[in-house]
Amino acid sequence: MSAPFPPAAVAVATDAVEQGREYRAAQNAEDDAIMRNLVAKPKLAAVPERQTTDPPPPNRTYDGVAWLEKTAHDIGAVWGTGDQVLWSSGEPFYLCGVPGAGKTTLALQIIESRIGLRSELLDMAITPTSSRVLYLAMDRPKQAARLLRRIYSDDDAEQWRDRLVVHDGPPPFDLTKEPDKLYLYAAEVGADTVIVDSLKDLASDLSDGTIGAQLNTAFQYCVSGGVEVLVLHHPRKGEKPSSKPEGLADMYGATWLGAGAGSVAFLIVKESGDEIATIRHVKQPVEPVNIGIVHDHDTGRSRRDREGEWNPVAWLRNRGTPGNVAEGTTARLGRVGDKSETQRTRRILDKRVSRGELRKLEGGSRGGSGGGADGARYDLPNEAG
């Protein structure tokens, strides 16, 4: 039979056990307090547990008739009303602008509408999703969080927690080497919408043709799998905030970026941080959407500035005489327009005619500045031309 432990050793052991119990009790109490705080505090993103295997890729093989039927059903707008569509479904949308133009401000309001908290933005409808939105907050994420806080309400905490997934910083993959990873990541977290903020943080040399092609492939993987894509991007280096882009060449980076987009719009401001901005639509799915915007930096909200938009009815009323397309283009732009701008003015005027707001007077001078090949002039409906 072994000898009993000395009383002093037993006392030391007993004290150690008791101290261990007290330490564990304190730790449990602290953990409980932390958990209560987490549950009570609304979180702006809740990422579900990562899957151990990649989800299966979507089926992209169809017979000819099935493909036509699929594409017919795919026609729609994520953001737009009628023929004013900024973001068409199934096609990447690029929103470009210098830092401080308001790209993230608009993107966060788009997210708010996409998760069902609003129905429109800038007087154009945004289609809500029953799924989630994946927001890649890579460009100054702390600033983006401050912007989000301005439109966030505790009353909507459940929507923000359940429907928005935020990835803080660059994603854990390289799309220039694995272009399918963005789609797989969106599928993994249950999102059918991806907001890239911004493209410069997704790859290093956007002017490289190979990198541009791979990024375009990544976005095409997404849209072909039913995941909508909004990309925040920048204009060419050295451009002033007030520079007016004329086309895709004003985007920074490889040609493949804009070539793969369904829609490209620029946000133009006089100076970074200005409240007054203009959207100039250089690549559009339907009609160009060239509108004025007012940002309220205190509330994080943006509204459409219709006072700055051209109204052909008011133009003709103030003019007092009928006007032709060329004259209307000059009035709309403040300068003589090129062929594409003239065609744009003609469509605006003809649309007002179809609504009964204007009348089209056939004949008149032909060619030159007299109204184009048809020689048409436009007037108010209750006045003779």
C-alpha positions as CSV (number, residue, x, y, z in Angstrom):
1,M,0.0,0.0,0.0
2,S,1.4,3.4,-1.1
3,A,2.0,6.1,1.5
4,P,-0.6,8.9,1.7
5,F,0.3,12.4,0.1
6,P,1.7,14.9,2.6
7,P,-0.9,17.3,3.9
8,A,0.9,20.2,2.4
9,A,0.8,18.7,-1.1
10,V,-2.9,17.9,-0.8
11,A,-3.5,21.5,0.2
12,V,-1.6,22.9,-2.8
13,A,-3.5,20.5,-5.2
14,T,-6.8,21.5,-3.7
15,D,-6.0,25.2,-4.1
16,A,-5.0,24.6,-7.7
17,V,-8.3,22.8,-8.5
18,E,-10.3,25.6,-6.9
19,Q,-8.4,28.3,-8.7
20,G,-9.0,26.4,-12.0
21,R,-12.7,26.3,-11.3
22,E,-12.8,30.0,-10.6
23,Y,-10.9,30.8,-13.7
24,R,-13.2,28.7,-15.9
25,A,-16.3,30.3,-14.3
26,A,-14.9,33.8,-15.0
27,Q,-14.0,32.9,-18.6
28,N,-17.5,31.4,-19.2
29,A,-19.1,34.6,-17.8
30,E,-16.9,36.8,-20.1
31,D,-17.8,34.6,-23.1
32,D,-21.5,34.8,-22.3
33,A,-21.2,38.6,-22.1
34,I,-19.5,38.8,-25.4
35,M,-22.1,36.6,-27.1
36,R,-24.9,38.6,-25.6
37,N,-23.3,41.7,-27.1
38,L,-22.9,40.2,-30.5
39,V,-26.5,39.0,-30.6
40,A,-27.8,42.4,-29.5
41,K,-25.6,44.4,-31.9
42,P,-26.9,44.3,-35.5
43,K,-24.2,43.0,-38.0
44,L,-24.1,44.4,-41.5
45,A,-23.0,41.0,-43.0
46,A,-23.3,37.4,-41.9
47,V,-21.4,35.0,-44.1
48,P,-22.6,31.4,-43.9
49,E,-20.3,28.6,-43.1
50,R,-18.0,27.9,-46.0
51,Q,-18.7,24.7,-48.0
52,T,-16.0,22.1,-48.1
53,T,-16.5,21.5,-51.9
54,D,-17.2,23.9,-54.8
55,P,-20.8,24.0,-56.0
56,P,-21.4,22.5,-59.4
57,P,-21.0,24.8,-62.4
58,P,-24.2,25.9,-64.1
59,N,-25.4,24.2,-67.2
60,R,-24.5,26.4,-70.2
61,T,-25.2,24.0,-73.1
62,Y,-28.5,24.3,-74.9
63,D,-30.0,23.3,-78.2
64,G,-30.9,26.2,-80.6
65,V,-34.5,26.5,-79.6
66,A,-33.9,26.1,-75.9
67,W,-31.2,28.8,-76.1
68,L,-33.6,31.3,-77.8
69,E,-36.3,30.6,-75.2
70,K,-33.8,31.1,-72.4
71,T,-32.5,34.4,-73.8
72,A,-36.1,35.6,-74.4
73,H,-36.9,35.1,-70.7
74,D,-33.6,36.6,-69.7
75,I,-34.5,40.1,-71.0
76,G,-35.0,42.4,-68.2
77,A,-33.6,45.2,-66.1
78,V,-31.9,45.1,-62.8
79,W,-31.9,48.9,-62.7
80,G,-34.1,50.8,-65.1
81,T,-37.6,51.6,-66.3
82,G,-38.9,51.3,-69.8
83,D,-36.2,52.3,-72.3
84,Q,-34.2,54.0,-69.6
85,V,-32.0,51.1,-68.4
86,L,-28.7,51.5,-66.7
87,W,-28.2,47.9,-65.7
88,S,-29.7,45.1,-67.8
89,S,-30.1,41.6,-66.4
90,G,-27.5,39.1,-67.5
91,E,-24.9,41.7,-68.5
92,P,-22.1,43.3,-66.5
93,F,-22.6,47.0,-65.6
94,Y,-19.6,49.3,-65.2
95,L,-20.1,52.5,-63.2
96,C,-16.9,54.7,-63.8
97,G,-15.8,57.9,-62.1
98,V,-12.9,59.6,-60.4
99,P,-12.5,59.1,-56.6
100,G,-15.1,61.2,-54.8
101,A,-17.6,61.1,-57.7
102,G,-20.1,59.1,-55.7
103,K,-19.7,55.6,-57.1
104,T,-19.8,53.8,-53.7
105,T,-22.7,56.1,-52.5
106,L,-24.8,54.9,-55.5
107,A,-23.7,51.3,-55.1
108,L,-24.8,51.1,-51.5
109,Q,-28.2,52.5,-52.4
110,I,-28.4,49.9,-55.2
111,I,-27.7,47.2,-52.6
112,E,-30.3,48.7,-50.3
113,S,-32.9,48.4,-53.1
114,R,-31.6,45.0,-54.3
115,I,-32.2,43.5,-50.8
116,G,-35.8,44.8,-50.8
117,L,-35.6,48.0,-48.6
118,R,-36.3,50.4,-51.5
119,S,-38.0,50.0,-54.9
120,E,-36.2,52.6,-57.0
121,L,-33.2,54.9,-57.3
122,L,-33.0,58.1,-59.4
123,D,-36.6,57.5,-60.4
124,M,-35.8,54.2,-62.0
125,A,-36.9,50.9,-60.6
126,I,-34.5,48.4,-59.1
127,T,-35.6,44.7,-59.2
128,P,-35.2,43.2,-55.8
129,T,-33.6,39.8,-55.3
130,S,-34.8,37.0,-53.1
131,S,-31.2,35.9,-52.7
132,R,-28.2,37.7,-51.3
133,V,-25.8,40.4,-52.5
134,L,-22.1,39.9,-52.2
135,Y,-20.3,43.2,-51.8
136,L,-16.5,43.1,-52.3
137,A,-15.5,46.1,-50.2
138,M,-11.9,46.5,-51.4
139,D,-11.4,50.3,-52.0
140,R,-11.3,52.0,-48.6
141,P,-13.7,49.6,-46.8
142,K,-13.8,51.7,-43.7
143,Q,-15.0,54.7,-45.7
144,A,-17.6,52.5,-47.4
145,A,-18.8,51.3,-43.9
146,R,-19.2,54.9,-42.8
147,L,-21.3,55.6,-46.0
148,L,-23.4,52.6,-45.3
149,R,-24.0,53.7,-41.7
150,R,-25.8,56.8,-43.1
151,I,-28.5,54.8,-44.8
152,Y,-28.6,51.9,-42.3
153,S,-31.4,51.6,-39.8
154,D,-31.6,49.3,-36.8
155,D,-35.2,48.6,-37.9
156,D,-33.8,46.9,-41.0
157,A,-31.1,45.0,-39.2
158,E,-32.5,41.6,-40.2
159,Q,-32.5,42.5,-43.9
160,W,-28.9,43.8,-43.8
161,R,-27.7,40.8,-41.7
162,D,-29.4,38.1,-43.8
163,R,-29.3,39.5,-47.3
164,L,-25.9,41.3,-47.5
165,V,-22.6,39.5,-47.4
166,V,-19.6,41.8,-47.2
167,H,-16.1,40.6,-48.0
168,D,-13.7,43.1,-46.4
169,G,-10.6,43.5,-48.6
170,P,-9.5,41.6,-51.7
171,P,-10.9,38.1,-52.1
172,P,-8.8,35.0,-51.3
173,F,-8.3,34.1,-55.0
174,D,-6.7,35.5,-58.1
175,L,-9.3,35.9,-60.9
176,T,-6.5,36.4,-63.5
177,K,-5.6,32.8,-62.9
178,E,-8.9,31.3,-61.8
179,P,-11.6,33.3,-63.4
180,D,-14.4,31.0,-62.3
181,K,-13.7,31.6,-58.6
182,L,-15.9,34.7,-58.3
183,Y,-18.9,32.8,-59.5
184,L,-18.1,29.9,-57.2
185,Y,-17.7,32.3,-54.2
186,A,-21.1,34.0,-55.0
187,A,-22.7,30.6,-55.2
188,E,-21.1,29.5,-52.0
189,V,-22.5,32.4,-50.0
190,G,-25.9,32.2,-51.7
191,A,-25.6,35.5,-53.6
192,D,-27.0,36.2,-57.1
193,T,-25.5,39.7,-57.2
194,V,-21.9,40.8,-56.9
195,I,-20.8,44.4,-56.4
196,V,-17.0,44.9,-57.1
197,D,-15.7,48.0,-55.3
198,S,-13.5,48.6,-57.1
199,L,-11.9,46.9,-60.1
200,K,-8.4,48.3,-59.5
201,D,-8.2,46.3,-56.3
202,L,-9.1,43.1,-58.0
203,A,-6.0,43.0,-60.3
204,S,-2.7,44.9,-60.5
205,D,-2.2,45.9,-64.2
206,L,-5.6,46.5,-65.7
207,S,-4.0,47.8,-68.9
208,D,-2.6,44.3,-69.6
209,G,-4.7,42.6,-72.3
210,T,-4.4,39.2,-70.7
211,I,-5.5,40.4,-67.3
212,G,-8.4,42.4,-68.9
213,A,-9.5,39.3,-70.8
214,Q,-9.4,37.1,-67.7
215,L,-11.4,39.6,-65.6
216,N,-14.0,39.8,-68.4
217,T,-14.2,36.0,-68.4
218,A,-14.7,36.1,-64.6
219,F,-17.7,38.4,-65.0
220,Q,-19.1,36.4,-67.9
221,Y,-18.9,33.3,-65.8
222,C,-21.1,35.1,-63.2
223,V,-23.8,36.4,-65.5
224,S,-24.0,33.2,-67.5
225,G,-24.6,31.5,-64.2
226,G,-27.4,33.9,-63.1
227,V,-25.2,36.2,-60.9
228,E,-25.6,39.9,-61.8
229,V,-22.4,42.0,-61.7
230,L,-21.8,45.7,-61.0
231,V,-18.3,46.9,-61.3
232,L,-17.1,50.2,-59.9
233,H,-14.2,51.5,-62.0
234,H,-12.1,54.6,-62.9
235,P,-11.5,56.6,-66.0
236,R,-8.2,56.9,-67.7
237,K,-5.4,58.2,-65.6
238,G,-4.9,61.9,-65.7
239,E,-8.6,62.7,-66.5
240,K,-10.1,65.6,-64.6
241,P,-13.3,65.0,-62.6
242,S,-15.2,67.2,-65.0
243,S,-13.9,65.6,-68.2
244,K,-16.7,64.4,-70.4
245,P,-16.1,60.8,-71.7
246,E,-17.0,60.1,-75.3
247,G,-16.8,56.3,-75.3
248,L,-15.3,53.1,-73.9
249,A,-11.8,54.4,-74.7
250,D,-12.2,56.7,-71.7
251,M,-12.3,53.7,-69.3
252,Y,-9.0,52.8,-67.8
253,G,-7.6,49.5,-68.7
254,A,-7.7,46.9,-71.5
255,T,-10.3,47.0,-74.2
256,W,-11.7,43.7,-73.1
257,L,-13.2,45.2,-70.0
258,G,-15.6,47.5,-71.7
259,A,-16.1,45.1,-74.6
260,G,-17.7,42.6,-72.3
261,A,-20.0,45.0,-70.5
262,G,-23.6,45.3,-71.3
263,S,-23.7,48.9,-70.0
264,V,-21.1,51.5,-69.1
265,A,-21.8,54.8,-67.5
266,F,-19.6,57.6,-66.1
267,L,-20.2,59.8,-63.1
268,I,-19.0,63.3,-63.8
269,V,-18.4,66.0,-61.2
270,K,-16.7,69.3,-61.3
271,E,-14.5,68.4,-58.3
272,S,-14.2,65.3,-56.2
273,G,-16.8,65.3,-53.4
274,D,-19.2,67.6,-55.2
275,E,-22.9,67.1,-54.5
276,I,-23.9,67.7,-58.1
277,A,-23.0,65.0,-60.6
278,T,-24.0,63.8,-64.1
279,I,-24.4,60.3,-65.4
280,R,-23.2,60.0,-69.0
281,H,-24.1,56.7,-70.6
282,V,-21.5,55.6,-73.2
283,K,-22.6,52.0,-73.7
284,Q,-26.3,51.2,-73.3
285,P,-28.6,48.2,-73.6
286,V,-31.5,50.4,-74.8
287,E,-31.6,54.2,-74.9
288,P,-28.8,56.3,-73.3
289,V,-29.5,57.5,-69.8
290,N,-27.8,60.9,-69.4
291,I,-29.2,62.5,-66.2
292,G,-28.3,64.9,-63.4
293,I,-27.8,63.7,-59.8
294,V,-27.7,65.4,-56.5
295,H,-25.9,63.6,-53.7
296,D,-26.8,64.4,-50.1
297,H,-23.6,63.6,-48.2
298,D,-25.3,64.0,-44.8
299,T,-28.0,61.3,-45.4
300,G,-26.1,59.2,-48.0
301,R,-29.0,59.6,-50.4
302,S,-29.0,60.6,-54.1
303,R,-31.8,62.0,-56.1
304,R,-32.4,62.8,-59.8
305,D,-31.9,66.4,-60.8
306,R,-34.6,66.9,-63.4
307,E,-34.0,70.6,-63.6
308,G,-30.8,70.0,-65.4
309,E,-32.4,67.7,-68.0
310,W,-33.5,68.8,-71.5
311,N,-37.2,69.2,-71.9
312,P,-38.2,69.5,-75.6
313,V,-41.7,70.7,-74.7
314,A,-40.3,73.6,-72.7
315,W,-37.7,74.2,-75.4
316,L,-40.3,74.7,-78.1
317,R,-42.6,76.7,-75.8
318,N,-39.7,79.1,-75.0
319,R,-38.6,79.1,-78.7
320,G,-42.0,80.1,-80.0
321,T,-41.5,78.5,-83.4
322,P,-41.1,74.9,-84.7
323,G,-37.6,73.4,-84.4
324,N,-35.7,70.7,-86.1
325,V,-33.4,67.9,-84.8
326,A,-30.2,69.8,-85.3
327,E,-31.5,72.8,-83.4
328,G,-32.8,70.6,-80.7
329,T,-29.4,68.9,-80.4
330,T,-27.7,72.2,-79.9
331,A,-30.2,73.2,-77.3
332,R,-29.8,69.9,-75.5
333,L,-26.0,69.8,-75.4
334,G,-25.2,73.5,-75.5
335,R,-23.1,72.8,-78.6
336,V,-23.4,71.3,-82.1
337,G,-23.7,67.5,-81.8
338,D,-22.3,64.7,-83.8
339,K,-24.3,62.1,-85.8
340,S,-25.0,59.9,-82.7
341,E,-26.2,62.9,-80.6
342,T,-28.4,64.0,-83.5
343,Q,-30.0,60.6,-83.7
344,R,-30.4,60.6,-79.9
345,T,-32.3,64.0,-80.1
346,R,-34.5,62.6,-82.9
347,R,-35.5,59.6,-80.8
348,I,-36.3,61.9,-77.8
349,L,-38.5,64.1,-80.0
350,D,-40.2,61.2,-81.8
351,K,-41.0,59.7,-78.4
352,R,-42.7,62.9,-77.3
353,V,-44.7,62.8,-80.6
354,S,-45.9,59.2,-79.8
355,R,-47.1,60.4,-76.4
356,G,-49.0,63.3,-77.9
357,E,-46.8,65.9,-76.3
358,L,-45.4,67.2,-79.7
359,R,-46.4,67.1,-83.3
360,K,-44.1,66.2,-86.2
361,L,-44.4,68.5,-89.2
362,E,-43.3,66.7,-92.3
363,G,-41.6,68.5,-95.1
364,G,-39.6,71.7,-94.8
365,S,-36.0,72.1,-95.9
366,R,-34.0,68.9,-96.5
367,G,-30.5,68.1,-95.5
368,G,-28.0,70.3,-93.8
369,S,-29.3,71.9,-90.6
370,G,-32.9,71.8,-91.8
371,G,-33.8,68.7,-89.8
372,G,-32.1,65.9,-91.6
373,A,-33.0,63.8,-94.6
374,D,-36.8,63.8,-93.7
375,G,-36.8,67.6,-93.3
376,A,-39.1,67.2,-90.3
377,R,-39.7,69.9,-87.8
378,Y,-41.4,69.6,-84.4
379,D,-44.0,71.9,-82.7
380,L,-46.4,71.9,-79.8
381,P,-49.6,69.9,-80.7
382,N,-52.0,72.8,-80.4
383,E,-50.1,75.1,-82.8
384,A,-49.8,75.0,-86.5
385,G,-46.4,74.9,-88.1
